[in-house]
């Protein structure tokens, strides 16, 4: 039955039938079907207050360190993250790369990171290309952690001239490819202890650090206190159009500034970037729990369907604004995602109010769902009902 329903459900057919169009920074349906975009929290758009802040930002030349808005942002970020200093960079990938270039400032260096980490998977081997730094990965557990004993086994001996030097351990919190999982404070402490025992640097890719802090119900600094350097992004759940920061000691930031320049990240009147980031620090962190609640609501709708042949959700793994639908092989992630985009006549008759839902085929067996500031409770209700309808339809 499922294959019959999905026959001909190609991307070309879907676009022809659903008439999706791109306008005003979002997808909309020419057939007036409401579109709910759950592919990523990078889809968030600046709030009106952010746009106003950008318009009115007092600026200067940040290369001369004369942009007062950038200076204020960096001071605020350093304080919130519990570090001596912070640095504005365009992206979190650049923040990670600059950090590792500073920590691995000689030759023959290697870092240890997770096999599913953003640094290892999604940053086009930047640390190797620009710094000659090798990655040695440890398998990520489903909860986003790496086994402490396995990390320890990957640390190279210092006296073997045939092997590179291990210089840093890198974690990701929350962990994207593991479905938005939060690393506990206890685990962070364990990695801190291990890195200190072996005189290693501990860098945290905290692109979604504020989501982790929200889930743990602690200030961000309680997480970043364990690491030597930390990056965090503002263009995801915090709704800024771009911008990230990296934070650490004064000496580290001085060198990170140089690495940023080498990577092409030195900017002039960057206050227009920093201004909405200040708004985010003042107003957006507190609302992240709404995104988490909405993700749980959608996950619960799937879980309510019980044991079905289409997909399931591990509820204990729904910790932040990201979770994964685990597929059982009846349909592929691409097929389920395409079906969620489609609205059939039968569906409209059964549900009344319907939507086109955009989701991300994440792996050969998973579809990722991400909630964010653009998603409302009404959207969540529409998507939840649609998911239940589609699961029942494909299970027949």
C-alpha positions in Angstrom: 0.0 0.0 0.0 2.8 2.4 0.9 4.6 1.9 -2.4 1.4 2.5 -4.3 0.8 5.8 -2.5 4.4 6.8 -3.1 4.5 5.8 -6.7 5.5 8.8 -8.8 6.2 10.9 -5.7 9.4 12.3 -7.1 10.8 15.8 -6.4 9.8 16.9 -9.9 6.3 15.7 -9.5 6.0 17.2 -6.1 7.1 20.7 -7.2 4.8 20.5 -10.2 1.8 19.5 -8.1 2.3 21.5 -4.9 3.5 24.7 -6.7 5.9 25.7 -3.9 7.5 29.1 -4.4 10.3 31.0 -2.7 9.3 34.5 -1.6 10.2 36.9 1.3 12.8 34.4 2.7 10.5 31.5 3.0 8.6 28.8 1.1 5.0 29.3 0.4 2.4 27.4 -1.6 0.8 29.0 -4.6 -2.2 26.8 -3.9 -2.6 28.6 -0.5 -1.6 25.5 1.5 0.2 26.6 4.7 3.9 25.7 4.8 5.6 24.7 8.0 9.4 24.5 7.6 11.1 22.2 10.1 14.3 21.5 8.2 16.6 23.6 10.4 16.7 26.5 13.0 19.0 28.3 10.6 15.8 29.3 8.8 14.9 31.8 11.5 14.7 35.4 10.4 15.6 38.5 12.4 13.0 39.9 14.7 11.7 43.4 14.1 13.8 44.6 17.1 16.9 43.1 15.5 16.2 44.8 12.2 15.8 48.1 14.0 19.0 47.5 15.9 20.9 46.8 12.7 19.5 50.0 11.2 20.5 52.2 14.1 23.8 50.5 15.1 26.6 52.8 16.0 29.6 51.5 14.0 33.3 52.0 13.6 36.2 50.1 12.1 36.4 46.8 13.9 39.8 45.9 12.5 41.0 49.0 14.5 38.8 47.7 17.3 36.8 51.0 17.1 33.3 49.6 16.5 31.6 50.2 19.9 28.7 47.8 19.1 31.1 45.0 18.4 33.1 45.8 21.5 29.9 45.7 23.6 28.9 42.4 22.1 32.2 40.8 22.8 32.2 42.0 26.4 28.7 40.7 26.9 29.5 37.3 25.3 32.6 36.9 27.4 30.7 37.6 30.6 27.8 35.2 29.7 30.2 32.4 28.7 32.4 32.9 31.8 35.6 33.7 29.8 38.1 36.5 29.9 37.4 37.7 26.3 35.4 36.9 23.2 35.7 37.6 19.5 33.0 38.1 16.8 33.4 35.9 13.8 31.0 35.5 10.8 30.3 31.8 11.4 30.7 29.0 13.9 32.7 27.0 11.5 35.2 29.8 11.4 35.1 30.0 15.1 36.0 26.3 15.4 38.7 26.5 12.7 40.3 29.6 14.3 40.3 28.0 17.7 42.0 24.9 16.5 44.6 26.8 14.5 45.5 28.6 17.7 45.6 25.5 19.8 47.6 23.5 17.2 50.1 26.3 16.4 53.0 24.1 15.3 53.4 21.1 13.1 52.6 17.4 13.6 49.4 18.1 15.5 46.1 16.1 15.9 42.8 16.6 17.6 40.4 14.1 19.0 36.7 14.6 18.0 33.5 12.5 17.5 33.0 10.7 14.2 29.6 12.5 13.9 30.9 15.9 15.1 30.3 19.0 13.0 34.1 19.7 13.0 34.7 16.3 11.4 31.8 16.0 9.1 30.6 19.5 8.0 33.6 21.8 8.0 35.3 20.6 4.7 38.5 19.5 6.6 39.3 23.2 7.2 41.7 22.4 10.1 43.6 20.1 7.7 43.5 22.5 4.8 44.6 25.6 6.7 46.4 24.3 9.7 47.8 20.9 8.7 45.9 19.4 11.7 44.7 15.8 11.6 41.5 14.6 13.1 41.4 11.4 15.0 37.8 10.4 15.7 36.1 8.4 18.4 32.6 6.9 17.7 29.9 9.1 19.0 27.4 7.3 21.3 23.7 7.9 20.6 23.6 10.5 23.4 26.3 12.5 21.7 29.1 11.6 24.1 32.3 9.7 23.3 33.4 6.9 25.6 36.0 8.3 28.0 38.1 5.2 27.8 38.1 5.3 24.1 39.2 9.0 24.1 42.0 8.0 26.4 43.1 5.2 24.1 43.3 7.7 21.2 45.7 10.0 23.0 49.1 9.6 21.3 52.3 8.9 23.2 54.6 12.0 23.3 57.8 10.0 22.8 57.0 8.2 19.5 58.4 10.2 16.6 56.3 8.2 14.2 53.0 9.6 15.5 51.5 13.1 15.6 51.0 14.9 18.8 47.5 15.0 20.4 46.8 18.6 21.2 43.1 19.0 21.8 39.8 17.2 22.6 36.8 18.7 20.9 33.2 18.1 22.0 29.9 19.3 20.5 27.0 20.4 22.8 24.2 20.1 21.9 25.0 17.4 19.3 23.4 18.0 16.0 23.9 14.6 14.2 22.9 12.8 17.4 19.5 14.5 17.3 20.1 17.6 19.5 21.4 15.6 22.5 22.7 17.5 25.6 26.0 16.5 27.2 25.7 16.5 30.9 27.8 18.7 33.3 29.2 15.5 34.8 30.4 14.3 31.4 31.9 17.8 30.7 33.8 17.5 34.0 35.1 14.0 33.0 36.5 15.3 29.8 38.0 18.3 31.6 39.7 16.0 34.0 41.1 13.8 31.2 42.4 16.7 29.2 44.1 18.2 32.3 45.7 14.9 33.1 47.3 14.7 29.7 48.0 18.5 29.3 45.5 18.8 26.4 43.3 21.6 25.3 39.5 21.2 25.6 37.5 23.0 22.9 33.7 23.1 22.9 31.8 23.5 19.7 28.8 25.1 21.3 26.9 26.2 18.2 23.7 25.4 20.1 25.2 26.0 23.6 22.2 28.1 24.6 19.9 25.2 23.9 22.0 23.0 26.0 21.9 25.5 28.9 18.1 25.8 28.5 17.7 22.0 28.7 20.0 21.7 31.7 18.4 24.8 33.3 21.8 26.3 34.0 23.6 29.5 32.9 25.7 29.0 29.8 28.9 29.6 31.8 28.2 26.5 33.9 28.7 24.5 30.7 31.6 26.4 29.2 33.5 26.6 32.5 35.0 23.2 31.7 36.6 24.1 28.4 39.5 26.3 27.4 37.7 27.7 24.4 34.1 27.7 23.2 32.3 28.7 20.1 28.6 29.5 19.8 26.3 30.5 16.9 23.7 33.3 16.9 22.1 32.4 13.5 20.2 29.4 14.7 17.7 29.4 17.5 18.7 33.0 18.5 17.4 34.3 15.1 20.3 36.5 14.0 21.0 36.7 10.2 24.6 35.7 10.8 27.4 35.9 13.4 29.1 33.7 16.0 31.5 34.3 18.8 34.5 32.4 20.2 35.5 32.9 23.8 38.5 32.0 26.0 41.5 33.6 27.7 42.8 37.0 26.8 45.9 35.4 25.2 43.8 32.9 23.3 41.6 35.6 21.9 44.6 37.7 20.8 45.8 34.8 18.7 42.2 33.9 17.5 42.0 37.5 16.2 45.0 36.8 14.1 43.6 33.4 12.9 40.3 35.2 12.0 42.2 37.6 9.9 44.0 34.8 8.1 40.7 33.1 7.4 39.2 36.3 5.9 37.0 37.1 8.9 38.3 40.5 9.7 35.4 43.0 9.2 35.1 46.8 9.2 31.7 48.3 10.3 30.6 45.0 11.8 28.3 46.7 14.3 25.4 46.0 12.0 26.2 42.3 12.6 26.8 42.7 16.3 23.7 44.7 17.0 21.1 41.9 16.5 23.4 39.6 18.4 23.1 41.9 21.4 19.4 41.8 21.1 19.6 38.0 21.0 21.6 37.9 24.3 19.1 40.3 25.9 15.9 38.8 24.7 16.1 35.5 22.8 17.8 33.0 25.2 14.7 32.9 27.5 12.4 31.8 24.7 14.3 28.7 23.6 12.3 26.5 26.0 9.3 27.2 23.7 11.2 25.6 20.8 12.0 22.6 23.0 8.3 22.3 24.1 7.1 22.4 20.6 9.6 19.7 19.5 8.4 17.4 22.3 4.8 18.0 21.3 5.4 16.8 17.7 7.5 13.9 19.0 4.7 12.9 21.4 2.2 12.8 18.5 4.4 10.3 16.7 5.0 8.3 19.9 1.2 8.2 20.4 0.9 6.1 17.2 2.6 3.3 19.1 4.3 0.3 17.3 3.9 1.0 13.6 6.0 0.0 10.6 6.7 3.5 9.4 8.7 5.4 12.1 9.2 5.9 15.8 10.7 8.4 18.2 12.8 7.6 21.2 11.2 10.1 23.7 14.2 10.1 26.1 16.2 11.5 23.2 14.0 14.5 22.6 15.9 16.9 24.8 16.0 20.2 22.8 14.6 21.6 19.6 16.0 18.8 17.4 14.9 15.2 17.2 15.0 12.3 14.8 12.3 10.2 13.3 13.7 6.7 13.2 12.4 4.9 10.1 11.8 1.1 9.9 12.3 0.6 6.2 8.7 0.8 4.9 9.6 4.1 3.3 12.9 5.9 2.9 13.6 9.2 4.6 13.3 10.9 1.2 9.9 9.3 0.5 8.6 10.3 3.9 9.8 13.8 3.5 8.2 14.1 0.1 4.9 12.7 1.4 4.9 15.3 4.2 5.2 18.0 1.6 2.3 16.7 -0.4 -1.4 17.4 0.4 -3.9 14.9 -0.9 -7.6 15.3 -1.4 -8.3 12.5 1.0 -6.0 14.2 3.6 -7.8 17.5 3.3 -11.1 15.9 3.6 -10.0 14.0 6.7 -8.2 16.8 8.5 -9.8 19.9 7.2 -7.0 22.3 7.9 -3.8 21.0 6.3 -0.2 22.0 5.7 2.8 21.3 3.7 5.6 20.2 6.1 9.2 20.5 5.1 11.6 18.1 6.9 15.2 17.0 6.4 16.2 13.5 5.3 19.1 13.2 7.7 20.5 9.7 7.1 19.6 6.4 5.5 17.2 5.7 8.4 16.3 9.1 9.9 14.4 12.3 9.2 15.4 15.4 11.3 12.8 17.8 12.7 13.9 21.1 14.1 11.6 23.7 15.8 12.5 27.4 16.0 11.1 30.9 16.4 9.3 30.8 13.1 7.2 27.8 14.3 3.9 28.5 16.2 1.7 26.3 18.3 -0.8 26.2 15.5 2.0 25.0 13.1 2.8 22.2 15.7 -0.8 21.2 15.8 -1.0 21.0 12.0 2.2 19.0 11.7 1.3 16.6 14.5 -2.0 15.7 12.9 -0.4 15.4 9.5 2.3 13.1 10.8 -0.3 10.9 12.4 -2.4 10.8 9.3 0.6 10.0 7.1 1.9 7.2 9.4 -1.6 5.6 9.4 -1.8 6.0 5.6 1.6 4.4 5.0 1.0 1.6 7.6 -2.1 0.4 5.7 
